[in-house]
Amino acid sequence: MVNFNGNLLSKNTFYLNHENRGLRYGDALFESIRVVNGKIFFWEDHYLRLMASMRILRMEIPMNFTMEFLEEQLMAAVKANGLLEQSARVRLTVFRNNGGLYLPETNDVSYIIEANVLDSPFFTLNNDAYEVELFKDFYINADMLSTLKTNNKVINVVGSIFASENGYQNCLLLNQEKKVVEALNGNLFLVKDQLIKTPSLKDGCLNGIVRKKLIGILGSLDKYHFEEAFISPFELQKADELFITNAITGIQPITKYRKKEYDTKVAADILGKLNAAARLN
């Protein structure tokens, strides 16, 4: 079941057509949200990011798009799919309504909410082999649009195909200044001795929810020094650890990049603190 503008429909229902602006122009935003036993992880952060992104894209925010209203709509989709007492991955997509070419006829929006089951109620550390490589066919623009979670994800699609064809679990993306920006499906953190750093938004990385949470957590810990700073490809092989973050997986350690193999101790330490923050949120 999907929630389309407040109506619960079978996932096989034809409720969109060829004029959809998300399909035509990628004129859409989405949030990937973890919901566990009816509790939405980091809901306020997701909501505020969505509202800020809609303003940047000049979408008209409906008067009823309050935190409480959208929470009700999210939970309606979770309930309709029988996931109230389980772990769920929920996707909330907002798109500008049909009409116009590049210039829209309206800035009014519609939304779709989907819910699918997840295996684990909390973030867990996957210690399986996880090898990455740089994806250098295309580059991320170092601008504000790149920080938004829009439907314009062609570089992520092509990069995922490249990774699959070459036996990698993921790829790291570069911006046009050849700075390492992020992974295909999340933000990147680098650990060297007691220093932990992640690229800044001005480099073009996604304004990730778990990235934001970890920045707050790391800022409160004395045993680590944290920086938002650019990461060069050269630094990757000098690092002690690399890990990827997103709102569904939490923290995914990278175990190998080229000839360098990495530890996962810091990732494991921080994961416990992230789960604590999720429970208290």
N, C-alpha and C positions, 0 to 999 in steps of 0.2 A: 504494500500500500504506500502511496505517496500523498503528501499534503500539498495541494495546488490551490493557493489563495484561500485556504481555509476549508477546502473541500477534500475529503478523503476519497481517493480514487485507486482502482486497481492499477498496478504498475504497467499493465498492458493497455490501459486506456489511451486513446489518441487525443491528447489535450493540448498539444502544441502543433504548429504548422510550419511551413517553409518560410514564413515571414518573420519567424522568431529572430530577434536581434542578437541574442546570444549565439545562435547558429550562424547568422549572416556576418556579424562583425566582431564577435567576442565581446559584445556590449553587456557584460554581466560580471558579477562578483560571487564568490562563494566562501563559506566557512565550513571547515571540517571539524566536527565537535565530538568529544567523547562524553557519553552519558552512561552512568553506572548506577543500576538500581534506582532509577528515577532522579539521580543527581547529575546535574550538568557541570562538568569540569570547566572552571575558568570562564563561566558564562558572561560575566560583566566585561571581561577583556575582549571576548569574541564580539559582543554586542557593540562596544565602543569602537572597535576596529572597523566593523561593518558600517556603522554610521559615518565615521570619518571618511571611509573609502567612497561611500555613496555621495558625500558632499564634494569630494575631489572630482568625481566623474559627472557632477552636475545632475545626479538623479534626484527626483523629487521624493523626499522621505514622507510617507503617509503619516497622518496625524496619529493613527492607531499603532504605529511601529514602536511601541514602548518595549522596555525589557520584559515586562510582565506579559504583554500580548504575544511576543515572539516566543517566549518560554512556553506559554500555553500551546502554541502551534507546534513547537518542537516535541513537546510531550504527547500531543495528540498523535503525531506520526509514530513515536516510540510505542505508544499503547496499541495503535492499530496493527503494528507488526509483532505484537506479543512480546515486547522486550522490556517491559517495565521492571522486571526482576532479574534482568540480565545486563550484560555490557553491550553497548551499541555504538556504532560509528554513524553519526548523523551528518548529513550534508545539507546545508541551507544555501540555496542559490537564489540570488536576486538579479533580475534582468529588466532592462528598459522595454516597455511595451512596443508592440508592432507599429510600424509606420515609418516612412521616410527612407532615405538612402543613408549616406554618412550623417547628414543632418536629420536628427529624429523629428517626427511630428509631435511627439510628446515626451516629457521626462518622467511620466508616471511609470510605476514598476509593478511587476508581479513576482511571486516567489514560489519555489518548490522546496519541499523538505522530504528527504529520504532517510531511512534508517535501516541499518544492517547489523547483524550480530558480530560482536568481537569475542575473542577467546578469553581474555584475561580482564578482571575487574580493575586492576591497577597496572601501571607501567612496569614492565619487566625488562631485564637486561638480556638481550640475545647475544650469546657469546659464540655463535656459529661464525665460520669464516665469512668475512665481509670485505671484499676487495673493491677498490675504486680506481678510477683513472680520470684524468682531465678530459673534458669534452671541448675540443677546440674548433669544431666546424662552425659554430655560431657563438655569439657573445651576448651577454646581458648588458643593457644600457644602464649606465650609472645615473639614474634619475628617479623621481618620485613614483612614476607609474610602475616601475619595476618592484617597488616595495609593496604594491597592492596585490591582493589575492584575486586576480581577475581570471576570466576564462581564456585569456590569451596565453596558452601554455604549449605552443608548438615546439619551442626549443626543448622543453621538458619531455615531450613525446618523442622527438627525434633522438634526443640524448638517451632516453630509455631503450629505444630500439638499438642504438649503438652499443649500450652496455650489455644488452641481452645477446647480441650477435658476437660479442667478444668475450663473454664469460665473466663479466663484472657484475657485482651486485648493485652498483650505483656509479654515478659520475659526478665530478665537481665542475661547476660552471665558472667561467671567467667573464669579467667585464672587458670593455674595449681597451682598458689600460693594462690588461693582462694580470689583474688582481684576482685572486680566488674569492668568489662571492658567496657561494652556497652549494648545496647538493641539489640533485634533481627534485627531491621531495622534502627538503627541509633546510634549516640553517646549519652552518658549520661552526664548530668550536675546536680550537687547537690548544693543546697543553704542552708546555715546555718548562721543566722543573716546577716551580710554584706559580708560574704565569699561565693564566688562561685568557685567551682572547678570541673574539669573533669579529667578522667584518662589520663595519658601521653601515647604517642605512644609506649614507651618501655614496657608498660603493655600489648600491643597487640591489642589496639583498632583501629578501622578503621580510616584512615586519611581523615576524612570527610570534605567536602567543607563548609557546614554551621558551623561545629565545628571551622574551621579555621577563618571564618568570625566573629563568636562570640568572639573568643579569641582576635581578633583585636579590636572589639567594646568594650569589657569589659576592655581592657587595657587602653582605653581612658576615662573611667568613674571614677570619684573620689568617688562616693558613694558606689562602690563595691570594694572588694579586690578579685583578681582572682589568682588561683593557678592551675597548672597542677600537680596533685598529686594522688596517689592511693586512692581508695575508698574501705573501708572494708564493708562487709555485715552489721556489727554492726552499722555503721554510717547511714545506710539508714533510720532506724526508729528514729534517732535523728535529721534528716534533717527537715527544714521548707518547702522546695520544692524539687521536682525532675522533670526534664523534658528531653525529647528525641529530638534530632535534626537530620534532614536529608534534602537533597536538594529539595525534593518534598513537604513535609509537612511544613518545616520550623522548628517550635517548637511545640511539643506535650507535654502538661503537664501530669504528672502522678498524679492521685488523690488519689490512695490508694495502699499501700503495707502492706500486712498482717493486723495488727490492726491500722496502722497509716494512717491518712488522711492528705492530703497536701493542702497548699494554692497555688495560681497561680499568685500572684501579680507581682513577679519579672519576670516570663515568659512573662506576658502581657506587661510589661515595655520594655523588651528587644526585643520583637517581633516588636514593632513599629520601633525601630532602625534598625532591620534587613531588614524590608521592605524599609526603607529609603536607606540603602546600596544597595539593589537590584535595586531600581529606578535609583540610581546614577551610578551603575556599567556600 
